[in-house]
Amino acid sequence: MPFRDAWLIVGGLLIFAGFAAEQPPVLAIGVIILVVGAVSRFWGKHLFDRVTMRRSLSQKRAFLGEKVPYSVELENKKLLPMPWYEWRISLDDAVKVEGEALAASAAPGTSSLVRKGALGWYEKHNWTFQLQPDTRGYHILGPGSVKSSDILGLWPLRKEDEEKDALVVFPRIFTMEELGLPADRPMGERKGRNRLFEDPQRVAGLRDYHPGDPLKRIDWKATARRGELQSRVYEPSATHQLYILVNIDTLAHSWEGYLKDDLERTISTAASLAVWAAGARYSVGLLANGSFPDADRPIRLAPSRSRDQLTKVLEALAVIQPLTMGDLAEAAHREAGRVPQGSTILLVAALIPPPLAGAMARFASEGHRVAIMATSKRVEPDSVPGVPVQYVAGLEEWEGAAR
């Protein structure tokens, strides 16, 4: 029998003995014990009635080094006070809290933010913490819990708060100068700067077939109706499209693991180029052999100039993990037929295996402008014949874009 239940039995026995022996002091002690035990039990049973814990993250996205306010509120909306409490909130180890020493947590890769105190009737306590994430990624805040008990400590209770918040931390962004690239043309010289390219998504009309027209330009339905080959005429497009391909492989075989600095350098370089391109009014897209959380396919964002496209690209790069989701070369070959004529294909990689080099050569042969941004000296200058390779600055001194 639990000790806390024994109090009630002892109180009842003393009351009975006091009556039987006509001993008022014994009777009084029994009544006190019984009343205190009953009150304690009632207190413990209703301890968390109308007690709420609220957590609020001021923003869902942040850059490395940025402080993010995180609010916690504990409120008791009843007459019964909480003699003491201790709440805990689980945080990813990558999320630090300014001025706080976080407690150890049972779950691997996490720590706990802890506060203790007492909460009176109809009282509310508020805290605002400054989160300082030091690693890009998709970071979870939560779950949380609150512990308390009655005033005698006989009926301890724990209330779980399963709510979780997610904070996406973008990769570190560098200027083109910091990457050792020309600010006005980081991908090298662009020939035919004012050339208008055809947009295969916008058909302007039909014309007779000209020798040399690619088969994909032929409109077979119109050809059948007219009895002679008809080619589509596309509307011109002056929009510059940049498709950023990111190879997250840093070693030849996945079972070898990965090189953290090479991976972070690659991701930060891709993110920095995306920011530059959006500022230069490019239509930016992303293809990477990483994946979103809880997804099992490569990341693909078609080129777009929508207002939230850059945010989508940075979020995708933020959540990439070392685990590859398929071969980038295969994904690039699947994408080749969808890329509008005249697009710029930019490969950011620390490693370029032969199949990936072949995919880049295909893009170049189909009339696309292709460039390679190397984030490691293991990329050879002639990895893809005829395609320029540029190396980001400070390869020897790089200490990791995640730190």
DRENFI-522752 format. One record per residue: residue number from 1; z, x, y of N, C-alpha, C in turn. Coordinates in steps of 0.05 Angstrom, whole numbers, plus 5000, padded with zeros to 4 digits. Layout:
<recs>
NUM Z X Y Z X Y Z X Y $
...
</recs>
This chain:
<recs>
1 5000 5017 4976 5000 5000 5000 5000 5018 5025 $
2 4982 5012 5045 4982 5028 5069 5008 5027 5084 $
3 5015 5049 5097 5041 5050 5112 5042 5028 5133 $
4 5019 5022 5146 5019 5003 5168 5026 4975 5157 $
5 5019 4968 5132 5026 4942 5121 5055 4942 5112 $
6 5066 4965 5105 5094 4967 5097 5113 4959 5120 $
7 5105 4963 5145 5122 4955 5168 5128 4925 5167 $
8 5108 4909 5161 5112 4880 5160 5130 4872 5137 $
9 5127 4885 5115 5144 4879 5092 5173 4887 5097 $
10 5177 4911 5109 5204 4921 5116 5217 4902 5136 $
11 5201 4893 5156 5212 4874 5175 5221 4848 5162 $
12 5204 4838 5144 5211 4813 5130 5236 4816 5113 $
13 5239 4839 5099 5262 4843 5082 5288 4846 5099 $
14 5286 4859 5122 5309 4861 5139 5318 4834 5151 $
15 5299 4818 5157 5306 4791 5167 5320 4775 5145 $
16 5309 4777 5121 5322 4762 5098 5350 4773 5093 $
17 5352 4800 5093 5379 4812 5088 5398 4805 5111 $
18 5389 4804 5135 5407 4797 5158 5417 4769 5156 $
19 5399 4751 5148 5408 4723 5144 5428 4721 5121 $
20 5421 4734 5099 5438 4733 5075 5465 4745 5079 $
21 5466 4767 5093 5492 4781 5098 5505 4773 5124 $
22 5492 4755 5138 5502 4746 5164 5508 4770 5182 $
23 5487 4788 5184 5489 4812 5200 5468 4810 5223 $
24 5475 4800 5246 5456 4797 5268 5441 4823 5276 $
25 5455 4846 5276 5440 4870 5283 5417 4876 5263 $
26 5422 4872 5237 5401 4876 5218 5378 4856 5222 $
27 5387 4831 5227 5367 4810 5232 5350 4817 5257 $
28 5363 4827 5278 5348 4833 5302 5329 4856 5298 $
29 5337 4876 5283 5319 4899 5277 5295 4889 5261 $
30 5300 4871 5242 5278 4860 5226 5259 4845 5243 $
31 5269 4828 5261 5252 4813 5279 5235 4831 5297 $
32 5248 4852 5308 5234 4871 5325 5211 4885 5309 $
33 5218 4894 5285 5197 4907 5268 5175 4888 5262 $
34 5182 4863 5255 5161 4844 5248 5143 4837 5272 $
35 5156 4833 5295 5140 4826 5319 5123 4850 5328 $
36 5135 4874 5328 5119 4897 5336 5096 4902 5317 $
37 5101 4899 5291 5080 4902 5271 5058 4882 5274 $
38 5066 4856 5279 5046 4835 5282 5029 4840 5307 $
39 5043 4847 5329 5028 4853 5354 5009 4876 5350 $
40 5019 4897 5336 5002 4920 5332 4978 4913 5315 $
41 4982 4896 5295 4959 4888 5278 4939 4871 5294 $
42 4949 4853 5310 4932 4836 5327 4916 4854 5347 $
43 4930 4873 5358 4918 4892 5378 4895 4907 5365 $
44 4901 4918 5341 4881 4933 5327 4857 4916 5319 $
45 4862 4891 5311 4840 4874 5302 4821 4867 5325 $
46 4832 4864 5349 4816 4855 5372 4811 4878 5392 $
47 4815 4902 5383 4813 4925 5401 4786 4928 5415 $
48 4765 4923 5400 4738 4927 5411 4725 4901 5420 $
49 4740 4879 5420 4729 4854 5431 4722 4858 5460 $
50 4698 4851 5468 4688 4852 5495 4690 4880 5507 $
51 4688 4900 5489 4685 4928 5498 4656 4936 5495 $
52 4644 4946 5516 4616 4954 5515 4613 4983 5524 $
53 4594 4996 5511 4586 5023 5518 4557 5023 5526 $
54 4550 5031 5550 4523 5031 5559 4514 5060 5566 $
55 4490 5066 5558 4479 5093 5564 4452 5089 5578 $
56 4447 5106 5598 4422 5103 5613 4411 5130 5620 $
57 4385 5134 5613 4371 5158 5619 4354 5153 5644 $
58 4356 5169 5665 4342 5163 5690 4312 5165 5687 $
59 4302 5181 5668 4273 5184 5664 4268 5191 5636 $
60 4245 5185 5626 4237 5189 5598 4222 5215 5594 $
61 4213 5227 5616 4198 5252 5614 4209 5272 5634 $
62 4207 5298 5627 4217 5319 5645 4202 5345 5639 $
63 4203 5362 5659 4192 5389 5655 4215 5408 5648 $
64 4208 5430 5635 4228 5450 5629 4242 5460 5655 $
65 4268 5462 5653 4284 5470 5677 4292 5447 5695 $
66 4280 5424 5691 4287 5401 5708 4313 5388 5699 $
67 4330 5380 5717 4355 5366 5711 4350 5336 5709 $
68 4361 5324 5688 4356 5295 5683 4383 5281 5683 $
69 4389 5263 5702 4414 5249 5703 4416 5230 5678 $
70 4440 5230 5666 4446 5214 5643 4472 5200 5647 $
71 4472 5173 5648 4496 5158 5655 4508 5145 5630 $
72 4534 5145 5629 4549 5132 5608 4570 5114 5620 $
73 4573 5090 5609 4592 5071 5620 4608 5059 5597 $
74 4634 5058 5599 4652 5045 5579 4668 5024 5594 $
75 4666 4999 5585 4679 4977 5599 4695 4960 5580 $
76 4719 4952 5589 4737 4935 5574 4740 4909 5589 $
77 4728 4887 5580 4728 4862 5594 4747 4842 5581 $
78 4772 4850 5578 4793 4833 5566 4820 4842 5576 $
79 4841 4826 5570 4868 4833 5579 4880 4855 5562 $
80 4871 4857 5537 4883 4877 5519 4872 4905 5526 $
81 4890 4923 5534 4880 4950 5541 4874 4967 5517 $
82 4861 4990 5522 4857 5010 5501 4875 5033 5508 $
83 4896 5037 5492 4916 5059 5498 4903 5086 5499 $
84 4883 5091 5483 4868 5116 5484 4840 5111 5472 $
85 4822 5127 5479 4795 5126 5467 4783 5154 5466 $
86 4763 5156 5449 4747 5180 5447 4719 5172 5441 $
87 4700 5177 5459 4672 5171 5452 4657 5196 5448 $
88 4636 5194 5431 4619 5217 5425 4590 5207 5425 $
89 4573 5224 5436 4544 5219 5436 4530 5243 5425 $
90 4513 5239 5405 4499 5261 5392 4475 5269 5409 $
91 4471 5295 5413 4449 5306 5428 4435 5327 5412 $
92 4408 5329 5415 4394 5352 5403 4404 5378 5415 $
93 4406 5398 5398 4415 5424 5407 4399 5435 5431 $
94 4374 5427 5433 4357 5437 5455 4364 5425 5482 $
95 4381 5405 5482 4389 5392 5507 4417 5401 5514 $
96 4419 5416 5535 4444 5426 5546 4454 5406 5567 $
97 4480 5407 5573 4492 5390 5593 4506 5408 5613 $
98 4499 5406 5638 4509 5423 5659 4540 5421 5661 $
99 4553 5444 5659 4582 5445 5661 4598 5434 5638 $
100 4585 5429 5615 4598 5418 5592 4596 5436 5568 $
101 4619 5438 5554 4619 5452 5528 4617 5431 5506 $
102 4595 5430 5493 4590 5409 5473 4605 5415 5448 $
103 4613 5394 5434 4628 5397 5409 4609 5399 5386 $
104 4619 5410 5364 4603 5412 5340 4598 5385 5328 $
105 4576 5382 5314 4568 5357 5302 4562 5361 5273 $
106 4567 5340 5257 4562 5342 5228 4532 5343 5222 $
107 4516 5330 5238 4487 5330 5234 4475 5356 5242 $
108 4458 5369 5225 4446 5394 5233 4427 5391 5257 $
109 4428 5412 5274 4410 5412 5297 4420 5395 5320 $
110 4445 5386 5319 4456 5369 5340 4483 5378 5349 $
111 4491 5370 5373 4518 5374 5383 4528 5348 5394 $
112 4553 5346 5402 4564 5321 5412 4576 5324 5440 $
113 4569 5305 5457 4581 5302 5483 4606 5284 5480 $
114 4629 5294 5489 4654 5280 5482 4670 5275 5508 $
115 4683 5251 5509 4702 5245 5530 4726 5230 5518 $
116 4750 5235 5529 4774 5221 5520 4788 5209 5544 $
117 4804 5188 5539 4818 5176 5561 4832 5150 5552 $
118 4841 5134 5571 4853 5108 5566 4840 5088 5584 $
119 4837 5063 5574 4822 5043 5589 4840 5018 5591 $
120 4847 5010 5615 4864 4987 5620 4849 4961 5617 $
121 4863 4939 5622 4850 4913 5621 4830 4910 5644 $
122 4807 4899 5637 4786 4895 5657 4780 4920 5673 $
123 4779 4942 5659 4773 4968 5672 4747 4979 5661 $
124 4734 4995 5678 4709 5007 5671 4709 5036 5680 $
125 4700 5054 5662 4697 5082 5668 4667 5090 5668 $
126 4660 5106 5687 4632 5115 5689 4630 5145 5690 $
127 4609 5156 5678 4604 5185 5679 4574 5189 5684 $
128 4567 5209 5699 4539 5218 5702 4537 5247 5696 $
129 4521 5254 5676 4517 5281 5668 4489 5291 5675 $
130 4487 5317 5679 4461 5329 5685 4450 5343 5660 $
131 4430 5331 5647 4419 5343 5623 4399 5365 5632 $
132 4399 5387 5616 4382 5410 5622 4368 5418 5596 $
133 4346 5405 5589 4332 5413 5564 4320 5441 5568 $
134 4323 5458 5547 4312 5485 5549 4289 5490 5530 $
135 4279 5469 5517 4257 5472 5498 4239 5447 5501 $
136 4213 5451 5501 4195 5428 5501 4199 5412 5476 $
137 4191 5387 5476 4193 5371 5452 4201 5343 5456 $
138 4206 5329 5434 4214 5301 5434 4243 5301 5425 $
139 4261 5298 5445 4290 5301 5440 4304 5274 5439 $
140 4321 5271 5419 4336 5246 5415 4364 5248 5426 $
141 4372 5228 5441 4399 5226 5452 4412 5202 5439 $
142 4432 5206 5422 4445 5185 5407 4442 5191 5377 $
143 4456 5175 5361 4472 5152 5368 4499 5160 5380 $
144 4515 5140 5386 4542 5145 5397 4563 5130 5382 $
145 4588 5135 5388 4611 5122 5376 4635 5122 5394 $
146 4653 5103 5390 4678 5102 5405 4701 5098 5385 $
147 4722 5114 5388 4746 5111 5371 4769 5103 5389 $
148 4787 5086 5377 4812 5079 5391 4831 5067 5370 $
149 4855 5058 5380 4874 5046 5362 4894 5030 5379 $
150 4912 5016 5365 4933 5002 5379 4953 5023 5390 $
151 4973 5013 5405 4991 5032 5419 5008 5049 5400 $
152 5012 5039 5375 5028 5054 5356 5010 5072 5339 $
153 4985 5069 5341 4967 5085 5325 4965 5076 5296 $
154 4974 5051 5290 4974 5042 5262 4947 5031 5254 $
155 4931 5022 5273 4906 5008 5266 4882 5022 5281 $
156 4876 5046 5274 4853 5060 5286 4826 5047 5278 $
157 4809 5045 5298 4782 5034 5293 4761 5052 5305 $
158 4737 5048 5295 4714 5063 5305 4690 5044 5308 $
159 4678 5045 5331 4655 5027 5337 4630 5045 5340 $
160 4610 5038 5324 4585 5054 5325 4565 5041 5345 $
161 4552 5058 5360 4531 5050 5378 4505 5064 5369 $
162 4488 5049 5355 4465 5061 5342 4441 5065 5361 $
163 4444 5057 5386 4422 5059 5405 4415 5089 5409 $
164 4389 5094 5411 4380 5122 5416 4360 5122 5439 $
165 4362 5143 5455 4342 5147 5476 4325 5172 5469 $
166 4301 5172 5479 4283 5194 5474 4275 5207 5501 $
167 4276 5233 5501 4268 5249 5525 4246 5267 5517 $
168 4223 5264 5529 4200 5281 5524 4200 5303 5545 $
169 4201 5328 5535 4202 5351 5553 4175 5365 5552 $
170 4161 5366 5574 4134 5378 5575 4135 5408 5571 $
171 4113 5420 5562 4112 5449 5560 4114 5462 5588 $
172 4121 5487 5589 4122 5501 5614 4094 5503 5625 $
173 4091 5498 5651 4065 5498 5664 4063 5523 5682 $
174 4041 5537 5679 4036 5561 5694 4012 5557 5713 $
175 4011 5571 5735 3988 5570 5752 3966 5588 5739 $
176 3942 5584 5748 3920 5601 5737 3925 5630 5742 $
177 3936 5636 5766 3942 5664 5773 3962 5676 5753 $
178 3983 5660 5746 4003 5670 5728 3991 5675 5700 $
179 3970 5661 5693 3957 5665 5668 3936 5687 5670 $
180 3933 5699 5694 3913 5720 5697 3885 5710 5699 $
181 3881 5685 5708 3855 5672 5709 3848 5666 5738 $
182 3822 5666 5745 3814 5658 5772 3822 5629 5778 $
183 3834 5624 5800 3843 5597 5806 3821 5577 5809 $
184 3797 5586 5818 3775 5567 5823 3757 5563 5798 $
185 3757 5582 5780 3740 5580 5756 3754 5594 5732 $
186 3775 5583 5722 3790 5596 5700 3774 5599 5675 $
187 3753 5582 5672 3737 5584 5647 3712 5600 5651 $
188 3711 5615 5673 3688 5632 5678 3668 5618 5696 $
189 3646 5631 5701 3625 5620 5718 3612 5596 5705 $
190 3606 5576 5722 3593 5552 5712 3565 5551 5723 $
191 3545 5552 5705 3517 5551 5713 3509 5522 5718 $
192 3491 5519 5738 3481 5492 5743 3503 5474 5752 $
193 3519 5482 5772 3543 5468 5780 3537 5439 5787 $
194 3514 5434 5800 3508 5407 5810 3490 5391 5791 $
195 3486 5401 5768 3469 5388 5749 3481 5361 5741 $
196 3463 5340 5739 3472 5314 5729 3466 5312 5699 $
197 3486 5306 5684 3483 5303 5655 3480 5273 5648 $
198 3467 5268 5626 3464 5241 5616 3489 5232 5602 $
199 3497 5207 5606 3520 5196 5593 3511 5178 5570 $
200 3514 5187 5544 3503 5171 5522 3518 5145 5518 $
201 3539 5140 5532 3553 5114 5530 3541 5093 5548 $
202 3523 5101 5566 3512 5082 5585 3481 5083 5583 $
203 3469 5063 5570 3440 5062 5566 3427 5048 5590 $
204 3408 5062 5603 3394 5051 5626 3369 5036 5618 $
205 3357 5042 5596 3332 5029 5587 3319 5043 5565 $
206 3293 5038 5561 3277 5050 5540 3252 5063 5551 $
207 3241 5082 5536 3215 5094 5543 3202 5102 5517 $
208 3176 5110 5519 3162 5119 5495 3174 5145 5485 $
209 3173 5149 5460 3183 5173 5447 3168 5198 5457 $
210 3183 5219 5463 3170 5245 5470 3176 5265 5448 $
211 3157 5281 5441 3162 5301 5420 3186 5318 5429 $
212 3204 5322 5410 3228 5338 5416 3252 5321 5421 $
213 3249 5294 5425 3272 5277 5429 3289 5278 5403 $
214 3315 5281 5405 3332 5280 5381 3332 5253 5369 $
215 3336 5252 5342 3336 5227 5328 3356 5207 5338 $
216 3380 5217 5347 3400 5199 5356 3393 5184 5382 $
217 3372 5194 5396 3362 5181 5421 3344 5157 5414 $
218 3332 5157 5390 3313 5136 5383 3327 5109 5378 $
219 3316 5088 5390 3326 5061 5386 3309 5048 5364 $
220 3320 5046 5340 3304 5038 5317 3298 5008 5318 $
221 3315 4992 5329 3310 4963 5332 3286 4958 5351 $
222 3287 4972 5374 3265 4969 5393 3239 4980 5381 $
223 3241 5001 5366 3217 5013 5353 3205 4993 5333 $
224 3222 4979 5318 3211 4959 5299 3198 4936 5314 $
225 3209 4928 5336 3197 4905 5351 3170 4913 5363 $
226 3168 4937 5374 3144 4945 5389 3123 4959 5371 $
227 3132 4968 5348 3113 4981 5331 3107 5010 5338 $
228 3122 5021 5356 3119 5049 5363 3147 5060 5371 $
229 3150 5086 5367 3176 5098 5372 3185 5095 5401 $
230 3210 5086 5404 3222 5082 5430 3248 5098 5433 $
231 3251 5113 5455 3275 5129 5459 3292 5116 5481 $
232 3318 5119 5479 3336 5109 5499 3336 5127 5524 $
233 3339 5114 5547 3343 5129 5572 3371 5124 5581 $
234 3386 5146 5585 3414 5143 5592 3418 5147 5622 $
235 3438 5134 5632 3445 5137 5661 3457 5165 5665 $
236 3452 5177 5688 3463 5203 5693 3493 5202 5699 $
237 3506 5223 5694 3535 5225 5700 3541 5252 5713 $
238 3554 5251 5736 3561 5276 5750 3590 5284 5743 $
239 3603 5268 5727 3631 5274 5720 3632 5298 5701 $
240 3648 5317 5707 3652 5340 5690 3673 5333 5669 $
241 3666 5336 5643 3684 5330 5622 3694 5355 5609 $
242 3720 5357 5606 3732 5380 5593 3747 5371 5568 $
243 3739 5380 5545 3752 5374 5520 3767 5399 5511 $
244 3794 5397 5512 3811 5419 5504 3817 5417 5475 $
245 3810 5438 5459 3816 5439 5431 3838 5460 5427 $
246 3859 5452 5414 3883 5469 5410 3888 5474 5381 $
247 3886 5499 5373 3892 5507 5345 3921 5517 5344 $
248 3938 5501 5331 3966 5509 5330 3972 5528 5307 $
249 3952 5534 5290 3956 5554 5269 3960 5582 5282 $
250 3980 5596 5274 3984 5623 5285 3982 5644 5263 $
251 3982 5636 5238 3978 5654 5215 3957 5642 5197 $
252 3945 5659 5181 3922 5650 5165 3929 5628 5145 $
253 3954 5628 5134 3962 5609 5114 3987 5595 5123 $
254 3988 5568 5119 4011 5553 5128 4037 5561 5114 $
255 4035 5571 5089 4059 5578 5075 4071 5604 5086 $
256 4057 5618 5103 4068 5642 5115 4087 5636 5138 $
257 4088 5611 5147 4104 5603 5169 4088 5603 5195 $
258 4101 5610 5217 4086 5610 5242 4100 5630 5261 $
259 4085 5638 5282 4095 5656 5302 4102 5640 5327 $
260 4128 5638 5332 4137 5620 5353 4125 5626 5381 $
261 4125 5652 5388 4115 5659 5415 4086 5652 5417 $
262 4070 5657 5396 4042 5651 5397 4037 5621 5400 $
263 4053 5605 5385 4050 5576 5387 4057 5566 5415 $
264 4080 5575 5426 4088 5565 5452 4069 5574 5474 $
265 4059 5599 5471 4039 5609 5490 4014 5592 5490 $
266 4005 5585 5466 3981 5569 5463 3985 5541 5475 $
267 4008 5529 5469 4013 5501 5480 4016 5502 5510 $
268 4030 5521 5521 4034 5522 5550 4008 5529 5564 $
269 3991 5546 5552 3965 5551 5564 3948 5527 5565 $
270 3947 5512 5543 3931 5487 5542 3942 5467 5563 $
271 3968 5464 5565 3980 5445 5584 3973 5454 5613 $
272 3974 5480 5618 3969 5490 5645 3939 5485 5653 $
273 3921 5489 5634 3893 5484 5639 3887 5455 5642 $
274 3902 5438 5628 3898 5409 5632 3907 5400 5660 $
275 3929 5411 5669 3938 5405 5697 3918 5415 5717 $
276 3907 5439 5713 3887 5449 5731 3862 5431 5731 $
277 3853 5424 5707 3829 5408 5705 3832 5380 5718 $
278 3855 5368 5714 3860 5342 5727 3859 5344 5757 $
279 3870 5366 5767 3869 5371 5796 3841 5376 5806 $
280 3824 5387 5789 3796 5392 5796 3778 5368 5790 $
281 3790 5345 5784 3776 5320 5779 3759 5320 5754 $
282 3767 5335 5734 3754 5334 5708 3763 5309 5693 $
283 3746 5300 5676 3754 5280 5656 3764 5297 5632 $
284 3790 5295 5626 3803 5313 5607 3809 5299 5581 $
285 3803 5313 5559 3810 5303 5532 3824 5324 5516 $
286 3835 5317 5493 3851 5335 5477 3846 5330 5448 $
287 3842 5352 5433 3841 5350 5404 3857 5373 5393 $
288 3877 5367 5376 3895 5387 5366 3902 5381 5337 $
289 3906 5402 5321 3914 5397 5293 3944 5396 5290 $
290 3957 5385 5310 3986 5377 5308 3987 5347 5306 $
291 4010 5335 5308 4012 5306 5306 4035 5296 5324 $
292 4034 5270 5330 4056 5256 5343 4079 5252 5323 $
293 4104 5248 5333 4126 5242 5315 4119 5218 5298 $
294 4126 5220 5272 4122 5198 5253 4092 5191 5249 $
295 4074 5210 5255 4046 5206 5250 4036 5228 5231 $
296 4014 5222 5217 4004 5241 5198 3975 5248 5202 $
297 3966 5246 5227 3938 5253 5233 3937 5270 5258 $
298 3916 5286 5260 3913 5303 5284 3914 5288 5310 $
299 3922 5301 5331 3923 5288 5358 3894 5287 5369 $
300 3886 5264 5378 3860 5261 5391 3863 5242 5415 $
301 3856 5253 5438 3855 5237 5463 3827 5241 5475 $
302 3811 5220 5474 3784 5222 5485 3785 5228 5515 $
303 3765 5244 5525 3765 5250 5553 3766 5226 5571 $
304 3782 5227 5592 3785 5204 5610 3795 5214 5637 $
305 3789 5199 5658 3800 5205 5684 3820 5184 5693 $
306 3830 5169 5674 3850 5148 5681 3875 5161 5693 $
307 3890 5145 5708 3912 5156 5723 3934 5167 5705 $
308 3936 5157 5681 3958 5166 5663 3947 5186 5642 $
309 3922 5194 5644 3911 5212 5623 3926 5238 5621 $
310 3931 5251 5644 3945 5276 5644 3973 5274 5631 $
311 3987 5252 5637 4013 5248 5625 4011 5246 5595 $
312 3990 5232 5585 3986 5229 5556 3980 5256 5544 $
313 3964 5273 5557 3958 5299 5546 3983 5317 5545 $
314 3999 5317 5567 4023 5333 5567 4043 5323 5547 $
315 4046 5297 5543 4064 5286 5523 4055 5295 5495 $
316 4029 5294 5490 4019 5302 5463 4025 5331 5458 $
317 4021 5348 5478 4027 5377 5475 4057 5382 5472 $
318 4073 5365 5485 4102 5369 5484 4113 5365 5457 $
319 4102 5346 5442 4115 5338 5416 4103 5353 5392 $
320 4083 5370 5397 4071 5384 5374 4092 5402 5360 $
321 4092 5400 5333 4109 5416 5317 4093 5437 5302 $
322 4106 5457 5291 4091 5479 5277 4075 5469 5253 $
323 4081 5446 5242 4067 5436 5219 4040 5426 5226 $
324 4019 5437 5215 3992 5429 5221 3985 5403 5206 $
325 3968 5387 5218 3959 5362 5205 3928 5364 5201 $
326 3920 5379 5182 3892 5382 5176 3880 5407 5190 $
327 3855 5410 5185 3840 5433 5195 3826 5426 5221 $
328 3831 5442 5242 3818 5436 5268 3788 5437 5266 $
329 3777 5455 5250 3748 5457 5247 3736 5431 5237 $
330 3749 5419 5217 3739 5393 5207 3740 5372 5228 $
331 3762 5371 5243 3765 5351 5264 3744 5355 5286 $
332 3738 5380 5292 3718 5387 5313 3690 5378 5304 $
333 3684 5382 5279 3658 5374 5269 3655 5343 5270 $
334 3677 5329 5263 3676 5300 5265 3672 5291 5294 $
335 3682 5306 5312 3681 5298 5340 3655 5305 5353 $
336 3639 5323 5341 3615 5334 5354 3596 5312 5363 $
337 3592 5291 5347 3573 5271 5354 3583 5252 5376 $
338 3609 5253 5383 3619 5235 5403 3620 5247 5431 $
339 3618 5274 5432 3621 5287 5458 3596 5284 5475 $
340 3599 5273 5500 3576 5270 5517 3562 5296 5523 $
341 3536 5295 5527 3520 5319 5533 3530 5331 5559 $
342 3532 5358 5559 3541 5372 5582 3570 5376 5585 $
343 3586 5367 5566 3615 5370 5567 3622 5400 5563 $
344 3645 5407 5573 3656 5434 5569 3676 5432 5546 $
345 3673 5449 5526 3691 5450 5504 3707 5476 5507 $
346 3733 5473 5510 3751 5496 5514 3770 5498 5490 $
347 3768 5520 5476 3785 5525 5453 3808 5543 5462 $
348 3833 5534 5458 3857 5550 5463 3869 5557 5437 $
349 3871 5583 5430 3879 5590 5403 3890 5619 5403 $
350 3909 5623 5384 3918 5650 5379 3905 5661 5354 $
351 3890 5644 5340 3876 5652 5316 3851 5635 5313 $
352 3829 5647 5307 3803 5632 5303 3792 5639 5276 $
353 3797 5623 5255 3786 5628 5229 3756 5622 5230 $
354 3740 5633 5211 3711 5629 5210 3702 5600 5212 $
355 3715 5581 5198 3705 5553 5200 3708 5543 5229 $
356 3729 5550 5243 3732 5541 5270 3711 5554 5289 $
357 3706 5580 5284 3685 5593 5299 3658 5579 5295 $
358 3653 5570 5270 3628 5556 5264 3626 5530 5280 $
359 3649 5516 5282 3649 5490 5297 3643 5495 5326 $
360 3654 5517 5338 3648 5524 5366 3619 5531 5369 $
361 3608 5545 5350 3580 5553 5352 3562 5527 5351 $
362 3570 5508 5336 3555 5482 5335 3555 5469 5362 $
363 3579 5468 5375 3580 5455 5402 3561 5470 5421 $
364 3561 5496 5420 3544 5512 5438 3514 5506 5432 $
365 3507 5504 5406 3479 5499 5399 3470 5471 5407 $
366 3488 5453 5411 3482 5425 5419 3481 5422 5449 $
367 3483 5444 5463 3480 5442 5492 3505 5440 5508 $
368 3528 5442 5495 3554 5441 5509 3561 5469 5519 $
369 3576 5469 5541 3587 5494 5551 3613 5499 5535 $
370 3615 5522 5523 3638 5529 5506 3652 5553 5517 $
371 3678 5552 5518 3694 5575 5526 3718 5577 5508 $
372 3728 5601 5506 3752 5607 5489 3773 5620 5506 $
373 3797 5608 5504 3821 5620 5517 3839 5631 5495 $
374 3840 5658 5493 3855 5671 5472 3884 5675 5481 $
375 3902 5668 5464 3931 5672 5470 3943 5693 5452 $
376 3926 5709 5439 3935 5731 5423 3912 5751 5421 $
377 3920 5776 5418 3899 5797 5415 3886 5797 5388 $
378 3895 5780 5370 3882 5778 5344 3855 5763 5346 $
379 3850 5750 5369 3824 5738 5373 3804 5759 5382 $
380 3783 5762 5367 3762 5782 5373 3744 5773 5396 $
381 3735 5791 5413 3718 5783 5436 3692 5770 5427 $
382 3682 5777 5402 3657 5765 5392 3663 5745 5370 $
383 3685 5731 5372 3692 5711 5351 3670 5691 5347 $
384 3658 5682 5370 3635 5663 5369 3613 5676 5385 $
385 3591 5685 5372 3570 5699 5387 3560 5682 5411 $
386 3558 5695 5434 3548 5682 5458 3569 5666 5473 $
387 3593 5664 5462 3614 5648 5475 3634 5666 5488 $
388 3640 5664 5514 3659 5682 5527 3687 5677 5518 $
389 3702 5699 5515 3731 5698 5508 3747 5709 5531 $
390 3767 5694 5540 3785 5704 5561 3813 5705 5549 $
391 3828 5725 5557 3855 5729 5546 3875 5723 5568 $
392 3896 5707 5561 3917 5701 5581 3932 5726 5587 $
393 3944 5728 5611 3957 5752 5620 3984 5756 5606 $
394 3992 5781 5605 4019 5788 5596 4024 5783 5567 $
395 4005 5788 5550 4009 5784 5521 4031 5802 5510 $
396 4034 5826 5521 4054 5844 5510 4082 5836 5519 $
397 4084 5825 5544 4111 5819 5555 4120 5791 5550 $
398 4102 5775 5538 4109 5746 5534 4135 5743 5518 $
399 4152 5726 5528 4178 5722 5514 4181 5693 5505 $
400 4159 5678 5506 4160 5651 5496 4162 5631 5518 $
401 4142 5613 5519 4141 5593 5540 4162 5572 5537 $
402 4176 5571 5514 4196 5551 5510 4223 5559 5520 $
403 4226 5584 5529 4252 5593 5538 4253 5595 5568 $
</recs>
